[in-house]
Amino acid sequence: MITEIPKPTLLQSVEALSDRDEFKVIVSFIRDERERFFADLRQAVDPNEVMKITGSISILSEIAEILSAESE
């Protein structure tokens, strides 16, 4: 029988990658996109557009928080 190697958790993976420059570029990109959506939100007039943009901000915030949990 082959023994399965346990999969790392998301937080373990983030911790393992957090020192890599490539990982830092990805996190920075996500934060920059989030800020861009905030700028778009200031110009939005249609309620549907506002909801779409706030949804995008929420998702990017959640991802940034997860990816930054162990790296800060």
Distance bins in CASP14 RR format, pairs under 12 A and 6 or more apart:
PFRMAT RR
TARGET T0000
AUTHOR 0000-0000-0000
RMODE 2
METHOD distances of the structure
MODEL  1
6 12 0 0 0 0 1 0 0 0 0 0 0
7 13 0 0 0 0 1 0 0 0 0 0 0
8 14 0 0 0 0 1 0 0 0 0 0 0
8 15 0 0 0 0 1 0 0 0 0 0 0
8 16 1 0 0 1 0 0 0 0 0 0 0
8 17 0 0 0 0 0 1 0 0 0 0 0
8 70 0 0 0 0 0 1 0 0 0 0 0
9 15 0 0 0 0 1 0 0 0 0 0 0
9 16 0 0 0 0 0 1 0 0 0 0 0
9 66 0 0 0 0 0 1 0 0 0 0 0
9 69 0 0 0 0 0 1 0 0 0 0 0
9 70 0 0 0 0 0 1 0 0 0 0 0
10 16 0 0 0 0 0 1 0 0 0 0 0
10 17 0 0 0 0 0 1 0 0 0 0 0
10 63 0 0 0 0 0 1 0 0 0 0 0
10 65 0 0 0 0 0 1 0 0 0 0 0
10 66 1 0 0 1 0 0 0 0 0 0 0
10 67 0 0 0 0 1 0 0 0 0 0 0
10 69 0 0 0 0 1 0 0 0 0 0 0
10 70 0 0 0 0 1 0 0 0 0 0 0
11 17 0 0 0 0 0 1 0 0 0 0 0
11 18 0 0 0 0 0 1 0 0 0 0 0
11 65 0 0 0 0 0 1 0 0 0 0 0
11 66 0 0 0 0 1 0 0 0 0 0 0
11 67 0 0 0 0 0 1 0 0 0 0 0
11 68 0 0 0 0 0 1 0 0 0 0 0
11 69 1 0 0 1 0 0 0 0 0 0 0
11 70 1 0 1 0 0 0 0 0 0 0 0
11 71 0 0 0 0 0 1 0 0 0 0 0
12 18 0 0 0 0 0 1 0 0 0 0 0
12 69 0 0 0 0 0 1 0 0 0 0 0
12 70 0 0 0 0 1 0 0 0 0 0 0
13 20 0 0 0 0 0 1 0 0 0 0 0
13 23 0 0 0 0 1 0 0 0 0 0 0
13 66 0 0 0 0 0 1 0 0 0 0 0
13 67 0 0 0 0 1 0 0 0 0 0 0
13 69 0 0 0 0 0 1 0 0 0 0 0
13 70 0 0 0 0 1 0 0 0 0 0 0
13 71 0 0 0 0 0 1 0 0 0 0 0
14 20 0 0 0 0 0 1 0 0 0 0 0
14 23 0 0 0 0 1 0 0 0 0 0 0
14 24 0 0 0 0 0 1 0 0 0 0 0
14 26 0 0 0 0 0 1 0 0 0 0 0
14 27 0 0 0 0 1 0 0 0 0 0 0
14 63 0 0 0 0 0 1 0 0 0 0 0
14 64 0 0 0 0 0 1 0 0 0 0 0
14 65 0 0 0 0 0 1 0 0 0 0 0
14 66 1 0 0 1 0 0 0 0 0 0 0
14 67 1 0 1 0 0 0 0 0 0 0 0
14 68 0 0 0 0 1 0 0 0 0 0 0
14 69 1 0 0 1 0 0 0 0 0 0 0
14 70 1 0 1 0 0 0 0 0 0 0 0
14 71 1 0 0 1 0 0 0 0 0 0 0
14 72 0 0 0 0 0 1 0 0 0 0 0
15 23 0 0 0 0 0 1 0 0 0 0 0
15 66 0 0 0 0 0 1 0 0 0 0 0
15 67 0 0 0 0 0 1 0 0 0 0 0
15 68 0 0 0 0 0 1 0 0 0 0 0
15 69 0 0 0 0 1 0 0 0 0 0 0
15 70 1 0 1 0 0 0 0 0 0 0 0
15 71 1 0 0 1 0 0 0 0 0 0 0
15 72 0 0 0 0 0 1 0 0 0 0 0
16 23 0 0 0 0 1 0 0 0 0 0 0
16 70 0 0 0 0 1 0 0 0 0 0 0
16 71 0 0 0 0 0 1 0 0 0 0 0
17 23 1 0 1 0 0 0 0 0 0 0 0
17 24 0 0 0 0 1 0 0 0 0 0 0
17 25 0 0 0 0 0 1 0 0 0 0 0
17 26 0 0 0 0 1 0 0 0 0 0 0
17 27 0 0 0 0 1 0 0 0 0 0 0
17 67 0 0 0 0 1 0 0 0 0 0 0
17 68 0 0 0 0 0 1 0 0 0 0 0
17 70 0 0 0 0 1 0 0 0 0 0 0
17 71 0 0 0 0 1 0 0 0 0 0 0
18 24 1 0 0 1 0 0 0 0 0 0 0
18 26 0 0 0 0 0 1 0 0 0 0 0
18 27 0 0 0 0 1 0 0 0 0 0 0
18 66 0 0 0 0 0 1 0 0 0 0 0
18 67 0 0 0 0 1 0 0 0 0 0 0
18 68 0 0 0 0 1 0 0 0 0 0 0
18 69 0 0 0 0 1 0 0 0 0 0 0
18 70 1 0 1 0 0 0 0 0 0 0 0
18 71 1 1 0 0 0 0 0 0 0 0 0
18 72 0 0 0 0 1 0 0 0 0 0 0
19 27 0 0 0 0 0 1 0 0 0 0 0
19 70 0 0 0 0 0 1 0 0 0 0 0
19 71 1 0 0 1 0 0 0 0 0 0 0
20 26 0 0 0 0 1 0 0 0 0 0 0
20 27 0 0 0 0 0 1 0 0 0 0 0
20 67 0 0 0 0 0 1 0 0 0 0 0
20 71 0 0 0 0 1 0 0 0 0 0 0
21 27 0 0 0 0 0 1 0 0 0 0 0
21 28 0 0 0 0 0 1 0 0 0 0 0
22 28 0 0 0 0 0 1 0 0 0 0 0
22 29 0 0 0 0 0 1 0 0 0 0 0
23 29 0 0 0 0 0 1 0 0 0 0 0
23 30 0 0 0 0 0 1 0 0 0 0 0
23 67 1 0 0 1 0 0 0 0 0 0 0
23 68 0 0 0 0 0 1 0 0 0 0 0
23 70 0 0 0 0 0 1 0 0 0 0 0
23 71 1 0 0 1 0 0 0 0 0 0 0
24 30 0 0 0 0 0 1 0 0 0 0 0
24 31 0 0 0 0 0 1 0 0 0 0 0
24 67 0 0 0 0 1 0 0 0 0 0 0
24 68 0 0 0 0 0 1 0 0 0 0 0
24 71 0 0 0 0 1 0 0 0 0 0 0
24 72 0 0 0 0 0 1 0 0 0 0 0
25 31 0 0 0 0 0 1 0 0 0 0 0
25 32 0 0 0 0 0 1 0 0 0 0 0
25 67 0 0 0 0 0 1 0 0 0 0 0
26 32 0 0 0 0 0 1 0 0 0 0 0
26 33 0 0 0 0 0 1 0 0 0 0 0
26 60 0 0 0 0 0 1 0 0 0 0 0
26 63 0 0 0 0 1 0 0 0 0 0 0
26 64 0 0 0 0 0 1 0 0 0 0 0
26 66 0 0 0 0 0 1 0 0 0 0 0
26 67 1 0 0 1 0 0 0 0 0 0 0
26 68 0 0 0 0 0 1 0 0 0 0 0
26 71 0 0 0 0 0 1 0 0 0 0 0
27 33 0 0 0 0 0 1 0 0 0 0 0
27 34 0 0 0 0 0 1 0 0 0 0 0
27 60 0 0 0 0 0 1 0 0 0 0 0
27 63 0 0 0 0 1 0 0 0 0 0 0
27 64 1 0 0 1 0 0 0 0 0 0 0
27 65 0 0 0 0 0 1 0 0 0 0 0
27 66 0 0 0 0 0 1 0 0 0 0 0
27 67 1 0 1 0 0 0 0 0 0 0 0
27 68 1 0 0 1 0 0 0 0 0 0 0
27 69 0 0 0 0 0 1 0 0 0 0 0
27 70 0 0 0 0 0 1 0 0 0 0 0
27 71 1 0 0 1 0 0 0 0 0 0 0
27 72 0 0 0 0 0 1 0 0 0 0 0
28 34 0 0 0 0 0 1 0 0 0 0 0
28 35 0 0 0 0 0 1 0 0 0 0 0
28 64 0 0 0 0 1 0 0 0 0 0 0
28 67 0 0 0 0 0 1 0 0 0 0 0
28 68 0 0 0 0 0 1 0 0 0 0 0
28 71 0 0 0 0 0 1 0 0 0 0 0
29 35 0 0 0 0 0 1 0 0 0 0 0
29 36 0 0 0 0 0 1 0 0 0 0 0
29 60 0 0 0 0 1 0 0 0 0 0 0
29 63 0 0 0 0 0 1 0 0 0 0 0
29 64 0 0 0 0 1 0 0 0 0 0 0
29 67 0 0 0 0 0 1 0 0 0 0 0
30 36 0 0 0 0 0 1 0 0 0 0 0
30 37 0 0 0 0 0 1 0 0 0 0 0
30 56 0 0 0 0 0 1 0 0 0 0 0
30 57 0 0 0 0 0 1 0 0 0 0 0
30 59 0 0 0 0 1 0 0 0 0 0 0
30 60 1 0 1 0 0 0 0 0 0 0 0
30 61 0 0 0 0 1 0 0 0 0 0 0
30 62 0 0 0 0 0 1 0 0 0 0 0
30 63 1 0 1 0 0 0 0 0 0 0 0
30 64 1 0 1 0 0 0 0 0 0 0 0
30 65 0 0 0 0 0 1 0 0 0 0 0
30 66 0 0 0 0 0 1 0 0 0 0 0
30 67 1 0 0 1 0 0 0 0 0 0 0
30 68 0 0 0 0 1 0 0 0 0 0 0
31 37 0 0 0 0 0 1 0 0 0 0 0
31 38 0 0 0 0 0 1 0 0 0 0 0
31 57 0 0 0 0 0 1 0 0 0 0 0
31 60 1 0 0 1 0 0 0 0 0 0 0
31 61 0 0 0 0 1 0 0 0 0 0 0
31 63 0 0 0 0 1 0 0 0 0 0 0
31 64 1 0 1 0 0 0 0 0 0 0 0
31 65 0 0 0 0 0 1 0 0 0 0 0
31 67 0 0 0 0 1 0 0 0 0 0 0
31 68 0 0 0 0 1 0 0 0 0 0 0
32 38 0 0 0 0 0 1 0 0 0 0 0
32 39 0 0 0 0 0 1 0 0 0 0 0
32 60 0 0 0 0 1 0 0 0 0 0 0
32 64 0 0 0 0 0 1 0 0 0 0 0
33 39 0 0 0 0 0 1 0 0 0 0 0
33 40 0 0 0 0 0 1 0 0 0 0 0
33 53 0 0 0 0 0 1 0 0 0 0 0
33 56 0 0 0 0 1 0 0 0 0 0 0
33 57 0 0 0 0 1 0 0 0 0 0 0
33 59 0 0 0 0 0 1 0 0 0 0 0
33 60 1 0 1 0 0 0 0 0 0 0 0
33 61 0 0 0 0 0 1 0 0 0 0 0
33 63 0 0 0 0 1 0 0 0 0 0 0
33 64 0 0 0 0 1 0 0 0 0 0 0
34 40 0 0 0 0 0 1 0 0 0 0 0
34 41 0 0 0 0 0 1 0 0 0 0 0
34 53 0 0 0 0 0 1 0 0 0 0 0
34 54 0 0 0 0 0 1 0 0 0 0 0
34 55 0 0 0 0 0 1 0 0 0 0 0
34 56 0 0 0 0 1 0 0 0 0 0 0
34 57 1 0 1 0 0 0 0 0 0 0 0
34 58 0 0 0 0 1 0 0 0 0 0 0
34 59 0 0 0 0 1 0 0 0 0 0 0
34 60 1 0 1 0 0 0 0 0 0 0 0
34 61 1 0 0 1 0 0 0 0 0 0 0
34 62 0 0 0 0 0 1 0 0 0 0 0
34 63 0 0 0 0 1 0 0 0 0 0 0
34 64 1 0 0 1 0 0 0 0 0 0 0
34 65 0 0 0 0 0 1 0 0 0 0 0
34 67 0 0 0 0 0 1 0 0 0 0 0
34 68 0 0 0 0 0 1 0 0 0 0 0
35 41 0 0 0 0 0 1 0 0 0 0 0
35 42 0 0 0 0 0 1 0 0 0 0 0
35 56 0 0 0 0 0 1 0 0 0 0 0
35 57 0 0 0 0 1 0 0 0 0 0 0
35 60 0 0 0 0 1 0 0 0 0 0 0
35 61 0 0 0 0 0 1 0 0 0 0 0
35 64 0 0 0 0 0 1 0 0 0 0 0
36 42 0 0 0 0 0 1 0 0 0 0 0
36 43 0 0 0 0 0 1 0 0 0 0 0
36 53 0 0 0 0 1 0 0 0 0 0 0
36 56 0 0 0 0 1 0 0 0 0 0 0
36 57 0 0 0 0 1 0 0 0 0 0 0
36 60 0 0 0 0 1 0 0 0 0 0 0
37 43 0 0 0 0 0 1 0 0 0 0 0
37 44 0 0 0 0 1 0 0 0 0 0 0
37 49 0 0 0 0 0 1 0 0 0 0 0
37 50 0 0 0 0 0 1 0 0 0 0 0
37 52 0 0 0 0 1 0 0 0 0 0 0
37 53 1 0 1 0 0 0 0 0 0 0 0
37 54 0 0 0 0 1 0 0 0 0 0 0
37 55 0 0 0 0 1 0 0 0 0 0 0
37 56 1 0 1 0 0 0 0 0 0 0 0
37 57 1 0 1 0 0 0 0 0 0 0 0
37 58 0 0 0 0 1 0 0 0 0 0 0
37 59 0 0 0 0 1 0 0 0 0 0 0
37 60 1 0 0 1 0 0 0 0 0 0 0
37 61 0 0 0 0 1 0 0 0 0 0 0
37 64 0 0 0 0 0 1 0 0 0 0 0
38 44 0 0 0 0 0 1 0 0 0 0 0
38 50 0 0 0 0 0 1 0 0 0 0 0
38 53 0 0 0 0 1 0 0 0 0 0 0
38 54 0 0 0 0 1 0 0 0 0 0 0
38 55 0 0 0 0 0 1 0 0 0 0 0
38 56 0 0 0 0 0 1 0 0 0 0 0
38 57 1 0 0 1 0 0 0 0 0 0 0
38 58 0 0 0 0 0 1 0 0 0 0 0
38 60 0 0 0 0 1 0 0 0 0 0 0
38 61 0 0 0 0 0 1 0 0 0 0 0
39 53 0 0 0 0 1 0 0 0 0 0 0
39 57 0 0 0 0 0 1 0 0 0 0 0
40 46 0 0 0 0 0 1 0 0 0 0 0
40 49 0 0 0 0 1 0 0 0 0 0 0
40 50 0 0 0 0 1 0 0 0 0 0 0
40 52 0 0 0 0 1 0 0 0 0 0 0
40 53 1 0 1 0 0 0 0 0 0 0 0
40 54 0 0 0 0 0 1 0 0 0 0 0
40 55 0 0 0 0 0 1 0 0 0 0 0
40 56 0 0 0 0 1 0 0 0 0 0 0
40 57 0 0 0 0 1 0 0 0 0 0 0
41 49 0 0 0 0 1 0 0 0 0 0 0
41 50 1 0 0 1 0 0 0 0 0 0 0
41 51 0 0 0 0 0 1 0 0 0 0 0
41 52 0 0 0 0 1 0 0 0 0 0 0
41 53 1 0 1 0 0 0 0 0 0 0 0
41 54 1 0 0 1 0 0 0 0 0 0 0
41 55 0 0 0 0 1 0 0 0 0 0 0
41 56 0 0 0 0 1 0 0 0 0 0 0
41 57 1 0 0 1 0 0 0 0 0 0 0
41 58 0 0 0 0 0 1 0 0 0 0 0
42 49 0 0 0 0 0 1 0 0 0 0 0
42 50 0 0 0 0 0 1 0 0 0 0 0
42 53 0 0 0 0 1 0 0 0 0 0 0
42 57 0 0 0 0 0 1 0 0 0 0 0
43 49 0 0 0 0 1 0 0 0 0 0 0
43 50 0 0 0 0 0 1 0 0 0 0 0
43 53 0 0 0 0 1 0 0 0 0 0 0
44 50 1 0 1 0 0 0 0 0 0 0 0
44 51 0 0 0 0 1 0 0 0 0 0 0
44 52 0 0 0 0 1 0 0 0 0 0 0
44 53 1 0 1 0 0 0 0 0 0 0 0
44 54 0 0 0 0 1 0 0 0 0 0 0
44 55 0 0 0 0 0 1 0 0 0 0 0
44 56 0 0 0 0 0 1 0 0 0 0 0
44 57 0 0 0 0 0 1 0 0 0 0 0
45 53 0 0 0 0 0 1 0 0 0 0 0
46 52 0 0 0 0 1 0 0 0 0 0 0
46 53 0 0 0 0 0 1 0 0 0 0 0
47 53 0 0 0 0 0 1 0 0 0 0 0
47 54 0 0 0 0 0 1 0 0 0 0 0
48 54 0 0 0 0 0 1 0 0 0 0 0
48 55 0 0 0 0 0 1 0 0 0 0 0
49 55 0 0 0 0 0 1 0 0 0 0 0
49 56 0 0 0 0 0 1 0 0 0 0 0
50 56 0 0 0 0 0 1 0 0 0 0 0
50 57 0 0 0 0 0 1 0 0 0 0 0
51 57 0 0 0 0 0 1 0 0 0 0 0
51 58 0 0 0 0 0 1 0 0 0 0 0
52 58 0 0 0 0 0 1 0 0 0 0 0
52 59 0 0 0 0 0 1 0 0 0 0 0
53 59 0 0 0 0 0 1 0 0 0 0 0
53 60 0 0 0 0 0 1 0 0 0 0 0
54 60 0 0 0 0 0 1 0 0 0 0 0
54 61 0 0 0 0 0 1 0 0 0 0 0
55 61 0 0 0 0 1 0 0 0 0 0 0
55 62 0 0 0 0 1 0 0 0 0 0 0
56 62 0 0 0 0 0 1 0 0 0 0 0
56 63 0 0 0 0 0 1 0 0 0 0 0
57 63 0 0 0 0 0 1 0 0 0 0 0
57 64 0 0 0 0 0 1 0 0 0 0 0
58 64 0 0 0 0 0 1 0 0 0 0 0
58 65 0 0 0 0 0 1 0 0 0 0 0
59 65 0 0 0 0 0 1 0 0 0 0 0
59 66 0 0 0 0 0 1 0 0 0 0 0
60 66 0 0 0 0 0 1 0 0 0 0 0
60 67 0 0 0 0 0 1 0 0 0 0 0
60 68 0 0 0 0 0 1 0 0 0 0 0
61 67 0 0 0 0 0 1 0 0 0 0 0
61 68 0 0 0 0 0 1 0 0 0 0 0
62 68 0 0 0 0 0 1 0 0 0 0 0
62 69 0 0 0 0 0 1 0 0 0 0 0
63 69 0 0 0 0 0 1 0 0 0 0 0
64 71 0 0 0 0 0 1 0 0 0 0 0
64 72 0 0 0 0 0 1 0 0 0 0 0
65 71 0 0 0 0 0 1 0 0 0 0 0
65 72 0 0 0 0 0 1 0 0 0 0 0
66 72 0 0 0 0 0 1 0 0 0 0 0
END
